[in-house]
């Protein structure tokens, strides 16, 4: 998985009742655009993450 600053990560809910979440990549800490990423969720929460297979990268400017 590769991403750049400004891309959005769509994290699919893993269980019934958990909705999809969206996070913006604010910093790429891995080499060549690979994880880990510092991300900011819509509620303002920031964290480091290495996304799993249930995550999709939406590159900046890409239609949802």
mmCIF file of the N, C-alpha and C atoms, coordinates in Angstrom:
data_MODEL
# 
_entry.id   MODEL 
# 
loop_
_atom_site.group_PDB 
_atom_site.id 
_atom_site.type_symbol 
_atom_site.label_atom_id 
_atom_site.label_alt_id 
_atom_site.label_comp_id 
_atom_site.label_asym_id 
_atom_site.label_entity_id 
_atom_site.label_seq_id 
_atom_site.pdbx_PDB_ins_code 
_atom_site.Cartn_x 
_atom_site.Cartn_y 
_atom_site.Cartn_z 
_atom_site.occupancy 
_atom_site.B_iso_or_equiv 
_atom_site.pdbx_formal_charge 
_atom_site.auth_seq_id 
_atom_site.auth_comp_id 
_atom_site.auth_asym_id 
_atom_site.auth_atom_id 
_atom_site.pdbx_PDB_model_num 
ATOM 1   N N  . UNK A 1 1  ? 0.852   -1.174 0.000  1.00 0.00 ? 1  UNK A N  1 
ATOM 2   C CA . UNK A 1 1  ? 0.000   0.000  0.000  1.00 0.00 ? 1  UNK A CA 1 
ATOM 3   C C  . UNK A 1 1  ? 0.895   1.232  0.000  1.00 0.00 ? 1  UNK A C  1 
ATOM 4   N N  . UNK A 1 2  ? 0.612   2.146  -0.920 1.00 0.00 ? 2  UNK A N  1 
ATOM 5   C CA . UNK A 1 2  ? 1.350   3.395  -0.995 1.00 0.00 ? 2  UNK A CA 1 
ATOM 6   C C  . UNK A 1 2  ? 0.392   4.571  -0.905 1.00 0.00 ? 2  UNK A C  1 
ATOM 7   N N  . UNK A 1 3  ? 0.836   5.619  -0.228 1.00 0.00 ? 3  UNK A N  1 
ATOM 8   C CA . UNK A 1 3  ? 0.025   6.829  -0.092 1.00 0.00 ? 3  UNK A CA 1 
ATOM 9   C C  . UNK A 1 3  ? 0.961   8.029  0.009  1.00 0.00 ? 3  UNK A C  1 
ATOM 10  N N  . UNK A 1 4  ? 0.398   9.204  -0.215 1.00 0.00 ? 4  UNK A N  1 
ATOM 11  C CA . UNK A 1 4  ? 1.129   10.454 -0.049 1.00 0.00 ? 4  UNK A CA 1 
ATOM 12  C C  . UNK A 1 4  ? 0.306   11.372 0.838  1.00 0.00 ? 4  UNK A C  1 
ATOM 13  N N  . UNK A 1 5  ? 0.946   12.413 1.340  1.00 0.00 ? 5  UNK A N  1 
ATOM 14  C CA . UNK A 1 5  ? 0.224   13.372 2.169  1.00 0.00 ? 5  UNK A CA 1 
ATOM 15  C C  . UNK A 1 5  ? -0.960  13.923 1.393  1.00 0.00 ? 5  UNK A C  1 
ATOM 16  N N  . UNK A 1 6  ? -2.109  14.005 2.059  1.00 0.00 ? 6  UNK A N  1 
ATOM 17  C CA . UNK A 1 6  ? -3.322  14.507 1.434  1.00 0.00 ? 6  UNK A CA 1 
ATOM 18  C C  . UNK A 1 6  ? -4.243  13.403 0.944  1.00 0.00 ? 6  UNK A C  1 
ATOM 19  N N  . UNK A 1 7  ? -3.708  12.186 0.777  1.00 0.00 ? 7  UNK A N  1 
ATOM 20  C CA . UNK A 1 7  ? -4.566  11.061 0.404  1.00 0.00 ? 7  UNK A CA 1 
ATOM 21  C C  . UNK A 1 7  ? -5.498  10.738 1.560  1.00 0.00 ? 7  UNK A C  1 
ATOM 22  N N  . UNK A 1 8  ? -6.564  10.046 1.257  1.00 0.00 ? 8  UNK A N  1 
ATOM 23  C CA . UNK A 1 8  ? -7.512  9.620  2.293  1.00 0.00 ? 8  UNK A CA 1 
ATOM 24  C C  . UNK A 1 8  ? -7.540  8.105  2.352  1.00 0.00 ? 8  UNK A C  1 
ATOM 25  N N  . UNK A 1 9  ? -7.649  7.594  3.568  1.00 0.00 ? 9  UNK A N  1 
ATOM 26  C CA . UNK A 1 9  ? -7.777  6.162  3.777  1.00 0.00 ? 9  UNK A CA 1 
ATOM 27  C C  . UNK A 1 9  ? -9.218  5.862  4.158  1.00 0.00 ? 9  UNK A C  1 
ATOM 28  N N  . UNK A 1 10 ? -9.833  4.937  3.460  1.00 0.00 ? 10 UNK A N  1 
ATOM 29  C CA . UNK A 1 10 ? -11.184 4.480  3.775  1.00 0.00 ? 10 UNK A CA 1 
ATOM 30  C C  . UNK A 1 10 ? -11.042 3.162  4.504  1.00 0.00 ? 10 UNK A C  1 
ATOM 31  N N  . UNK A 1 11 ? -11.385 3.172  5.794  1.00 0.00 ? 11 UNK A N  1 
ATOM 32  C CA . UNK A 1 11 ? -11.288 1.978  6.623  1.00 0.00 ? 11 UNK A CA 1 
ATOM 33  C C  . UNK A 1 11 ? -12.673 1.366  6.741  1.00 0.00 ? 11 UNK A C  1 
ATOM 34  N N  . UNK A 1 12 ? -12.836 0.201  6.163  1.00 0.00 ? 12 UNK A N  1 
ATOM 35  C CA . UNK A 1 12 ? -14.132 -0.467 6.191  1.00 0.00 ? 12 UNK A CA 1 
ATOM 36  C C  . UNK A 1 12 ? -14.402 -1.025 7.589  1.00 0.00 ? 12 UNK A C  1 
ATOM 37  N N  . UNK A 1 13 ? -15.658 -0.886 8.054  1.00 0.00 ? 13 UNK A N  1 
ATOM 38  C CA . UNK A 1 13 ? -16.046 -1.441 9.343  1.00 0.00 ? 13 UNK A CA 1 
ATOM 39  C C  . UNK A 1 13 ? -15.881 -2.949 9.328  1.00 0.00 ? 13 UNK A C  1 
ATOM 40  N N  . UNK A 1 14 ? -15.332 -3.495 10.392 1.00 0.00 ? 14 UNK A N  1 
ATOM 41  C CA . UNK A 1 14 ? -15.032 -4.931 10.441 1.00 0.00 ? 14 UNK A CA 1 
ATOM 42  C C  . UNK A 1 14 ? -16.183 -5.772 10.970 1.00 0.00 ? 14 UNK A C  1 
ATOM 43  N N  . UNK A 1 15 ? -17.062 -5.149 11.711 1.00 0.00 ? 15 UNK A N  1 
ATOM 44  C CA . UNK A 1 15 ? -18.164 -5.905 12.298 1.00 0.00 ? 15 UNK A CA 1 
ATOM 45  C C  . UNK A 1 15 ? -19.478 -5.172 12.069 1.00 0.00 ? 15 UNK A C  1 
ATOM 46  N N  . UNK A 1 16 ? -20.556 -5.901 12.209 1.00 0.00 ? 16 UNK A N  1 
ATOM 47  C CA . UNK A 1 16 ? -21.880 -5.317 12.034 1.00 0.00 ? 16 UNK A CA 1 
ATOM 48  C C  . UNK A 1 16 ? -22.056 -4.177 13.029 1.00 0.00 ? 16 UNK A C  1 
ATOM 49  N N  . UNK A 1 17 ? -22.549 -3.055 12.542 1.00 0.00 ? 17 UNK A N  1 
ATOM 50  C CA . UNK A 1 17 ? -22.786 -1.903 13.404 1.00 0.00 ? 17 UNK A CA 1 
ATOM 51  C C  . UNK A 1 17 ? -21.644 -0.900 13.418 1.00 0.00 ? 17 UNK A C  1 
ATOM 52  N N  . UNK A 1 18 ? -20.482 -1.270 12.881 1.00 0.00 ? 18 UNK A N  1 
ATOM 53  C CA . UNK A 1 18 ? -19.362 -0.341 12.805 1.00 0.00 ? 18 UNK A CA 1 
ATOM 54  C C  . UNK A 1 18 ? -19.286 0.208  11.386 1.00 0.00 ? 18 UNK A C  1 
ATOM 55  N N  . UNK A 1 19 ? -19.468 1.509  11.269 1.00 0.00 ? 19 UNK A N  1 
ATOM 56  C CA . UNK A 1 19 ? -19.472 2.152  9.963  1.00 0.00 ? 19 UNK A CA 1 
ATOM 57  C C  . UNK A 1 19 ? -18.052 2.339  9.443  1.00 0.00 ? 19 UNK A C  1 
ATOM 58  N N  . UNK A 1 20 ? -17.947 2.583  8.139  1.00 0.00 ? 20 UNK A N  1 
ATOM 59  C CA . UNK A 1 20 ? -16.663 2.917  7.538  1.00 0.00 ? 20 UNK A CA 1 
ATOM 60  C C  . UNK A 1 20 ? -16.174 4.232  8.129  1.00 0.00 ? 20 UNK A C  1 
ATOM 61  N N  . UNK A 1 21 ? -14.854 4.379  8.195  1.00 0.00 ? 21 UNK A N  1 
ATOM 62  C CA . UNK A 1 21 ? -14.248 5.618  8.687  1.00 0.00 ? 21 UNK A CA 1 
ATOM 63  C C  . UNK A 1 21 ? -13.286 6.143  7.641  1.00 0.00 ? 21 UNK A C  1 
ATOM 64  N N  . UNK A 1 22 ? -13.079 7.448  7.637  1.00 0.00 ? 22 UNK A N  1 
ATOM 65  C CA . UNK A 1 22 ? -12.168 8.084  6.697  1.00 0.00 ? 22 UNK A CA 1 
ATOM 66  C C  . UNK A 1 22 ? -11.103 8.833  7.492  1.00 0.00 ? 22 UNK A C  1 
ATOM 67  N N  . UNK A 1 23 ? -9.848  8.683  7.056  1.00 0.00 ? 23 UNK A N  1 
ATOM 68  C CA . UNK A 1 23 ? -8.739  9.389  7.690  1.00 0.00 ? 23 UNK A CA 1 
ATOM 69  C C  . UNK A 1 23 ? -7.880  10.018 6.604  1.00 0.00 ? 23 UNK A C  1 
ATOM 70  N N  . UNK A 1 24 ? -7.373  11.212 6.861  1.00 0.00 ? 24 UNK A N  1 
ATOM 71  C CA . UNK A 1 24 ? -6.469  11.886 5.924  1.00 0.00 ? 24 UNK A CA 1 
ATOM 72  C C  . UNK A 1 24 ? -5.030  11.581 6.309  1.00 0.00 ? 24 UNK A C  1 
ATOM 73  N N  . UNK A 1 25 ? -4.198  11.256 5.329  1.00 0.00 ? 25 UNK A N  1 
ATOM 74  C CA . UNK A 1 25 ? -2.779  11.022 5.579  1.00 0.00 ? 25 UNK A CA 1 
ATOM 75  C C  . UNK A 1 25 ? -2.123  12.392 5.744  1.00 0.00 ? 25 UNK A C  1 
ATOM 76  N N  . UNK A 1 26 ? -1.563  12.644 6.933  1.00 0.00 ? 26 UNK A N  1 
ATOM 77  C CA . UNK A 1 26 ? -0.900  13.920 7.178  1.00 0.00 ? 26 UNK A CA 1 
ATOM 78  C C  . UNK A 1 26 ? 0.620   13.789 7.141  1.00 0.00 ? 26 UNK A C  1 
ATOM 79  N N  . UNK A 1 27 ? 1.132   12.541 7.240  1.00 0.00 ? 27 UNK A N  1 
ATOM 80  C CA . UNK A 1 27 ? 2.580   12.318 7.157  1.00 0.00 ? 27 UNK A CA 1 
ATOM 81  C C  . UNK A 1 27 ? 2.828   10.856 6.804  1.00 0.00 ? 27 UNK A C  1 
ATOM 82  N N  . UNK A 1 28 ? 3.759   10.643 5.890  1.00 0.00 ? 28 UNK A N  1 
ATOM 83  C CA . UNK A 1 28 ? 4.160   9.283  5.512  1.00 0.00 ? 28 UNK A CA 1 
ATOM 84  C C  . UNK A 1 28 ? 5.499   9.020  6.182  1.00 0.00 ? 28 UNK A C  1 
ATOM 85  N N  . UNK A 1 29 ? 5.567   7.995  7.019  1.00 0.00 ? 29 UNK A N  1 
ATOM 86  C CA . UNK A 1 29 ? 6.776   7.713  7.784  1.00 0.00 ? 29 UNK A CA 1 
ATOM 87  C C  . UNK A 1 29 ? 7.602   6.570  7.202  1.00 0.00 ? 29 UNK A C  1 
ATOM 88  N N  . UNK A 1 30 ? 7.011   5.784  6.319  1.00 0.00 ? 30 UNK A N  1 
ATOM 89  C CA . UNK A 1 30 ? 7.727   4.690  5.685  1.00 0.00 ? 30 UNK A CA 1 
ATOM 90  C C  . UNK A 1 30 ? 8.447   5.165  4.431  1.00 0.00 ? 30 UNK A C  1 
ATOM 91  N N  . UNK A 1 31 ? 9.252   4.270  3.872  1.00 0.00 ? 31 UNK A N  1 
ATOM 92  C CA . UNK A 1 31 ? 9.985   4.588  2.652  1.00 0.00 ? 31 UNK A CA 1 
ATOM 93  C C  . UNK A 1 31 ? 9.097   4.394  1.431  1.00 0.00 ? 31 UNK A C  1 
ATOM 94  N N  . UNK A 1 32 ? 9.272   5.236  0.428  1.00 0.00 ? 32 UNK A N  1 
ATOM 95  C CA . UNK A 1 32 ? 8.588   5.107  -0.863 1.00 0.00 ? 32 UNK A CA 1 
ATOM 96  C C  . UNK A 1 32 ? 7.067   5.130  -0.727 1.00 0.00 ? 32 UNK A C  1 
ATOM 97  N N  . UNK A 1 33 ? 6.539   5.926  0.217  1.00 0.00 ? 33 UNK A N  1 
ATOM 98  C CA . UNK A 1 33 ? 5.100   6.077  0.368  1.00 0.00 ? 33 UNK A CA 1 
ATOM 99  C C  . UNK A 1 33 ? 4.414   4.948  1.109  1.00 0.00 ? 33 UNK A C  1 
ATOM 100 N N  . UNK A 1 34 ? 5.176   4.084  1.757  1.00 0.00 ? 34 UNK A N  1 
ATOM 101 C CA . UNK A 1 34 ? 4.595   2.945  2.463  1.00 0.00 ? 34 UNK A CA 1 
ATOM 102 C C  . UNK A 1 34 ? 4.404   3.254  3.946  1.00 0.00 ? 34 UNK A C  1 
ATOM 103 N N  . UNK A 1 35 ? 3.546   2.462  4.625  1.00 0.00 ? 35 UNK A N  1 
ATOM 104 C CA . UNK A 1 35 ? 3.275   2.674  6.054  1.00 0.00 ? 35 UNK A CA 1 
ATOM 105 C C  . UNK A 1 35 ? 4.545   2.557  6.875  1.00 0.00 ? 35 UNK A C  1 
ATOM 106 N N  . UNK A 1 36 ? 4.493   3.121  8.085  1.00 0.00 ? 36 UNK A N  1 
ATOM 107 C CA . UNK A 1 36 ? 3.326   3.667  8.775  1.00 0.00 ? 36 UNK A CA 1 
ATOM 108 C C  . UNK A 1 36 ? 3.003   5.087  8.313  1.00 0.00 ? 36 UNK A C  1 
ATOM 109 N N  . UNK A 1 37 ? 1.741   5.464  8.568  1.00 0.00 ? 37 UNK A N  1 
ATOM 110 C CA . UNK A 1 37 ? 1.237   6.790  8.233  1.00 0.00 ? 37 UNK A CA 1 
ATOM 111 C C  . UNK A 1 37 ? 0.741   7.473  9.508  1.00 0.00 ? 37 UNK A C  1 
ATOM 112 N N  . UNK A 1 38 ? 0.955   8.790  9.580  1.00 0.00 ? 38 UNK A N  1 
ATOM 113 C CA . UNK A 1 38 ? 0.271   9.585  10.609 1.00 0.00 ? 38 UNK A CA 1 
ATOM 114 C C  . UNK A 1 38 ? -1.006  10.056 9.932  1.00 0.00 ? 38 UNK A C  1 
ATOM 115 N N  . UNK A 1 39 ? -2.150  9.759  10.548 1.00 0.00 ? 39 UNK A N  1 
ATOM 116 C CA . UNK A 1 39 ? -3.433  10.096 9.943  1.00 0.00 ? 39 UNK A CA 1 
ATOM 117 C C  . UNK A 1 39 ? -4.284  10.923 10.892 1.00 0.00 ? 39 UNK A C  1 
ATOM 118 N N  . UNK A 1 40 ? -5.224  11.679 10.306 1.00 0.00 ? 40 UNK A N  1 
ATOM 119 C CA . UNK A 1 40 ? -6.168  12.482 11.088 1.00 0.00 ? 40 UNK A CA 1 
ATOM 120 C C  . UNK A 1 40 ? -7.577  12.071 10.673 1.00 0.00 ? 40 UNK A C  1 
ATOM 121 N N  . UNK A 1 41 ? -8.359  11.632 11.640 1.00 0.00 ? 41 UNK A N  1 
ATOM 122 C CA . UNK A 1 41 ? -9.743  11.256 11.387 1.00 0.00 ? 41 UNK A CA 1 
ATOM 123 C C  . UNK A 1 41 ? -10.624 12.493 11.362 1.00 0.00 ? 41 UNK A C  1 
ATOM 124 N N  . UNK A 1 42 ? -11.838 12.333 10.872 1.00 0.00 ? 42 UNK A N  1 
ATOM 125 C CA . UNK A 1 42 ? -12.766 13.458 10.712 1.00 0.00 ? 42 UNK A CA 1 
ATOM 126 C C  . UNK A 1 42 ? -13.079 14.160 12.023 1.00 0.00 ? 42 UNK A C  1 
ATOM 127 N N  . UNK A 1 43 ? -12.964 13.443 13.146 1.00 0.00 ? 43 UNK A N  1 
ATOM 128 C CA . UNK A 1 43 ? -13.239 14.058 14.449 1.00 0.00 ? 43 UNK A CA 1 
ATOM 129 C C  . UNK A 1 43 ? -12.021 14.789 15.027 1.00 0.00 ? 43 UNK A C  1 
ATOM 130 N N  . UNK A 1 44 ? -10.904 14.832 14.259 1.00 0.00 ? 44 UNK A N  1 
ATOM 131 C CA . UNK A 1 44 ? -9.700  15.532 14.696 1.00 0.00 ? 44 UNK A CA 1 
ATOM 132 C C  . UNK A 1 44 ? -8.666  14.643 15.363 1.00 0.00 ? 44 UNK A C  1 
ATOM 133 N N  . UNK A 1 45 ? -9.022  13.397 15.695 1.00 0.00 ? 45 UNK A N  1 
ATOM 134 C CA . UNK A 1 45 ? -8.097  12.465 16.338 1.00 0.00 ? 45 UNK A CA 1 
ATOM 135 C C  . UNK A 1 45 ? -6.974  12.107 15.381 1.00 0.00 ? 45 UNK A C  1 
ATOM 136 N N  . UNK A 1 46 ? -5.722  12.145 15.865 1.00 0.00 ? 46 UNK A N  1 
ATOM 137 C CA . UNK A 1 46 ? -4.570  11.746 15.062 1.00 0.00 ? 46 UNK A CA 1 
ATOM 138 C C  . UNK A 1 46 ? -3.914  10.526 15.670 1.00 0.00 ? 46 UNK A C  1 
ATOM 139 N N  . UNK A 1 47 ? -3.393  9.667  14.805 1.00 0.00 ? 47 UNK A N  1 
ATOM 140 C CA . UNK A 1 47 ? -2.719  8.462  15.263 1.00 0.00 ? 47 UNK A CA 1 
ATOM 141 C C  . UNK A 1 47 ? -1.773  7.955  14.188 1.00 0.00 ? 47 UNK A C  1 
ATOM 142 N N  . UNK A 1 48 ? -0.882  7.044  14.571 1.00 0.00 ? 48 UNK A N  1 
ATOM 143 C CA . UNK A 1 48 ? -0.027  6.341  13.621 1.00 0.00 ? 48 UNK A CA 1 
ATOM 144 C C  . UNK A 1 48 ? -0.712  5.037  13.271 1.00 0.00 ? 48 UNK A C  1 
ATOM 145 N N  . UNK A 1 49 ? -0.662  4.670  11.995 1.00 0.00 ? 49 UNK A N  1 
ATOM 146 C CA . UNK A 1 49 ? -1.269  3.399  11.632 1.00 0.00 ? 49 UNK A CA 1 
ATOM 147 C C  . UNK A 1 49 ? -0.569  2.775  10.444 1.00 0.00 ? 49 UNK A C  1 
ATOM 148 N N  . UNK A 1 50 ? -0.617  1.447  10.433 1.00 0.00 ? 50 UNK A N  1 
ATOM 149 C CA . UNK A 1 50 ? -0.195  0.636  9.302  1.00 0.00 ? 50 UNK A CA 1 
ATOM 150 C C  . UNK A 1 50 ? -1.451  -0.098 8.861  1.00 0.00 ? 50 UNK A C  1 
ATOM 151 N N  . UNK A 1 51 ? -2.155  0.436  7.859  1.00 0.00 ? 51 UNK A N  1 
ATOM 152 C CA . UNK A 1 51 ? -3.455  -0.100 7.468  1.00 0.00 ? 51 UNK A CA 1 
ATOM 153 C C  . UNK A 1 51 ? -3.404  -1.561 7.040  1.00 0.00 ? 51 UNK A C  1 
ATOM 154 N N  . UNK A 1 52 ? -4.511  -2.242 7.305  1.00 0.00 ? 52 UNK A N  1 
ATOM 155 C CA . UNK A 1 52 ? -4.648  -3.638 6.930  1.00 0.00 ? 52 UNK A CA 1 
ATOM 156 C C  . UNK A 1 52 ? -5.379  -3.793 5.605  1.00 0.00 ? 52 UNK A C  1 
ATOM 157 N N  . UNK A 1 53 ? -5.744  -5.023 5.266  1.00 0.00 ? 53 UNK A N  1 
ATOM 158 C CA . UNK A 1 53 ? -6.383  -5.305 3.981  1.00 0.00 ? 53 UNK A CA 1 
ATOM 159 C C  . UNK A 1 53 ? -7.799  -4.750 3.855  1.00 0.00 ? 53 UNK A C  1 
ATOM 160 N N  . UNK A 1 54 ? -8.381  -4.283 4.959  1.00 0.00 ? 54 UNK A N  1 
ATOM 161 C CA . UNK A 1 54 ? -9.727  -3.717 4.911  1.00 0.00 ? 54 UNK A CA 1 
ATOM 162 C C  . UNK A 1 54 ? -9.700  -2.206 4.683  1.00 0.00 ? 54 UNK A C  1 
ATOM 163 N N  . UNK A 1 55 ? -8.550  -1.686 4.236  1.00 0.00 ? 55 UNK A N  1 
ATOM 164 C CA . UNK A 1 55 ? -8.385  -0.256 4.004  1.00 0.00 ? 55 UNK A CA 1 
ATOM 165 C C  . UNK A 1 55 ? -8.099  0.014  2.524  1.00 0.00 ? 55 UNK A C  1 
ATOM 166 N N  . UNK A 1 56 ? -8.719  1.087  2.009  1.00 0.00 ? 56 UNK A N  1 
ATOM 167 C CA . UNK A 1 56 ? -8.541  1.485  0.613  1.00 0.00 ? 56 UNK A CA 1 
ATOM 168 C C  . UNK A 1 56 ? -7.949  2.887  0.595  1.00 0.00 ? 56 UNK A C  1 
ATOM 169 N N  . UNK A 1 57 ? -6.946  3.110  -0.260 1.00 0.00 ? 57 UNK A N  1 
ATOM 170 C CA . UNK A 1 57 ? -6.358  4.445  -0.422 1.00 0.00 ? 57 UNK A CA 1 
ATOM 171 C C  . UNK A 1 57 ? -7.117  5.189  -1.513 1.00 0.00 ? 57 UNK A C  1 
ATOM 172 N N  . UNK A 1 58 ? -7.577  6.389  -1.196 1.00 0.00 ? 58 UNK A N  1 
ATOM 173 C CA . UNK A 1 58 ? -8.190  7.291  -2.173 1.00 0.00 ? 58 UNK A CA 1 
ATOM 174 C C  . UNK A 1 58 ? -7.184  8.404  -2.386 1.00 0.00 ? 58 UNK A C  1 
ATOM 175 N N  . UNK A 1 59 ? -6.503  8.371  -3.533 1.00 0.00 ? 59 UNK A N  1 
ATOM 176 C CA . UNK A 1 59 ? -5.475  9.368  -3.810 1.00 0.00 ? 59 UNK A CA 1 
ATOM 177 C C  . UNK A 1 59 ? -6.107  10.740 -3.997 1.00 0.00 ? 59 UNK A C  1 
ATOM 178 N N  . UNK A 1 60 ? -5.373  11.758 -3.610 1.00 0.00 ? 60 UNK A N  1 
ATOM 179 C CA . UNK A 1 60 ? -5.848  13.134 -3.692 1.00 0.00 ? 60 UNK A CA 1 
ATOM 180 C C  . UNK A 1 60 ? -6.369  13.413 -5.100 1.00 0.00 ? 60 UNK A C  1 
ATOM 181 N N  . UNK A 1 61 ? -7.587  13.917 -5.189 1.00 0.00 ? 61 UNK A N  1 
ATOM 182 C CA . UNK A 1 61 ? -8.201  14.225 -6.469 1.00 0.00 ? 61 UNK A CA 1 
ATOM 183 C C  . UNK A 1 61 ? -8.962  13.067 -7.090 1.00 0.00 ? 61 UNK A C  1 
ATOM 184 N N  . UNK A 1 62 ? -8.870  11.881 -6.498 1.00 0.00 ? 62 UNK A N  1 
ATOM 185 C CA . UNK A 1 62 ? -9.576  10.708 -7.011 1.00 0.00 ? 62 UNK A CA 1 
ATOM 186 C C  . UNK A 1 62 ? -11.025 10.734 -6.554 1.00 0.00 ? 62 UNK A C  1 
ATOM 187 N N  . UNK A 1 63 ? -11.941 10.403 -7.438 1.00 0.00 ? 63 UNK A N  1 
ATOM 188 C CA . UNK A 1 63 ? -13.367 10.371 -7.082 1.00 0.00 ? 63 UNK A CA 1 
ATOM 189 C C  . UNK A 1 63 ? -13.606 9.298  -6.041 1.00 0.00 ? 63 UNK A C  1 
ATOM 190 N N  . UNK A 1 64 ? -14.562 9.552  -5.162 1.00 0.00 ? 64 UNK A N  1 
ATOM 191 C CA . UNK A 1 64 ? -14.883 8.603  -4.078 1.00 0.00 ? 64 UNK A CA 1 
ATOM 192 C C  . UNK A 1 64 ? -15.553 7.365  -4.588 1.00 0.00 ? 64 UNK A C  1 
# 
